Amino acid sequence: MSPDFPVNPDLVWEYEIPSEGELTESFRRWYIGRVLTRGRAEDIRKIGLQTISAYLPYLVLPPTVRRFWEWYLSLPEVKEQDVRSDSSAT
């Protein structure tokens, strides 16, 4: 896993943002968790559901946030959207 996505500096006030292409795996996990707990819909769109789904098992999240995302990603229409995204990328 090593997706590239833009980092919203408004969500990263306590760390220096790594330059593009230099995001470490630990920063990605931390940032995705930050987006899921404090981000806006725009931030979630920039990361994408495929990335969220791939990283979800590895994120440290409040239980209510984790349950929401597990529920949401299990919805048939979201799974279908994810499959369409995969097939259109190739």
Kinemage of the C-alpha trace (Angstrom):
@kinemage 1
@onewidth
@group {chain A} dominant
@subgroup {mainchain}
@vectorlist {calphas} color= white
{ca met a 1} P 0.000 0.000 0.000
{ca ser a 2} L 1.394 3.360 -0.835
{ca pro a 3} L -1.230 5.590 -2.355
{ca asp a 4} L -0.471 9.203 -3.063
{ca phe a 5} L -3.011 11.760 -1.986
{ca pro a 6} L -2.933 15.447 -1.138
{ca val a 7} L -2.537 16.317 2.537
{ca asn a 8} L -4.746 19.034 4.000
{ca pro a 9} L -2.439 21.215 6.134
{ca asp a 10} L -5.412 22.273 8.272
{ca leu a 11} L -5.540 18.716 9.628
{ca val a 12} L -1.819 18.491 10.380
{ca trp a 13} L -1.046 21.221 12.853
{ca glu a 14} L 1.382 19.345 15.086
{ca tyr a 15} L 3.648 17.789 12.454
{ca glu a 16} L 5.644 18.919 9.490
{ca ile a 17} L 4.020 17.611 6.325
{ca pro a 18} L 6.345 15.363 4.315
{ca ser a 19} L 6.934 16.440 0.731
{ca glu a 20} L 4.942 14.840 -2.026
{ca gly a 21} L 6.204 11.347 -2.760
{ca glu a 22} L 7.872 11.118 0.665
{ca leu a 23} L 4.864 10.067 2.737
{ca thr a 24} L 5.902 7.278 5.054
{ca glu a 25} L 3.565 4.402 5.763
{ca ser a 26} L 3.188 5.499 9.386
{ca phe a 27} L 2.294 9.044 8.309
{ca arg a 28} L -0.268 7.711 5.824
{ca arg a 29} L -1.951 5.624 8.527
{ca trp a 30} L -1.938 8.517 10.977
{ca tyr a 31} L -3.252 10.999 8.389
{ca ile a 32} L -6.037 8.735 7.122
{ca gly a 33} L -7.134 8.249 10.729
{ca arg a 34} L -7.071 12.022 11.212
{ca val a 35} L -9.205 12.527 8.108
{ca leu a 36} L -11.741 9.938 9.270
{ca thr a 37} L -12.037 11.566 12.695
{ca arg a 38} L -11.645 15.277 11.884
{ca gly a 39} L -11.707 15.702 8.122
{ca arg a 40} L -14.359 17.068 5.819
{ca ala a 41} L -16.119 15.265 2.997
{ca glu a 42} L -13.642 16.882 0.599
{ca asp a 43} L -10.707 15.342 2.507
{ca ile a 44} L -12.368 11.918 2.425
{ca arg a 45} L -12.968 12.213 -1.340
{ca lys a 46} L -9.299 13.075 -1.925
{ca ile a 47} L -8.186 9.928 -0.113
{ca gly a 48} L -10.841 7.741 -1.719
{ca leu a 49} L -12.895 4.818 -0.492
{ca gln a 50} L -10.467 2.230 -1.848
{ca thr a 51} L -7.644 3.653 0.258
{ca ile a 52} L -9.857 3.950 3.324
{ca ser a 53} L -10.978 0.347 2.902
{ca ala a 54} L -7.399 -0.895 2.493
{ca tyr a 55} L -6.083 1.005 5.522
{ca leu a 56} L -9.051 0.630 7.889
{ca pro a 57} L -7.773 -2.538 9.633
{ca tyr a 58} L -4.509 -0.746 10.498
{ca leu a 59} L -5.908 2.558 11.803
{ca val a 60} L -6.221 3.625 15.414
{ca leu a 61} L -9.758 5.053 15.591
{ca pro a 62} L -12.406 5.687 18.206
{ca pro a 63} L -14.782 2.681 18.303
{ca thr a 64} L -17.760 4.679 16.990
{ca val a 65} L -15.762 5.945 13.999
{ca arg a 66} L -14.463 2.451 13.218
{ca arg a 67} L -17.974 0.928 13.435
{ca phe a 68} L -19.349 3.608 11.130
{ca trp a 69} L -16.700 3.016 8.464
{ca glu a 70} L -16.980 -0.776 8.705
{ca trp a 71} L -20.753 -0.459 8.295
{ca tyr a 72} L -20.507 2.077 5.483
{ca leu a 73} L -17.926 0.112 3.498
{ca ser a 74} L -20.044 -3.040 3.837
{ca leu a 75} L -23.066 -1.480 2.096
{ca pro a 76} L -23.753 -3.205 -1.252
{ca glu a 77} L -23.889 0.069 -3.184
{ca val a 78} L -20.530 1.156 -1.767
{ca lys a 79} L -18.961 -2.221 -2.560
{ca glu a 80} L -20.334 -1.949 -6.094
{ca gln a 81} L -18.882 1.550 -6.454
{ca asp a 82} L -15.503 0.255 -5.234
{ca val a 83} L -15.539 -2.543 -7.829
{ca arg a 84} L -16.377 -0.068 -10.610
{ca ser a 85} L -13.484 2.147 -9.490
{ca asp a 86} L -11.108 -0.833 -9.649
{ca ser a 87} L -12.182 -1.854 -13.137
{ca ser a 88} L -12.080 1.675 -14.527
{ca ala a 89} L -8.522 2.182 -13.247
{ca thr a 90} L -7.126 -0.566 -15.460
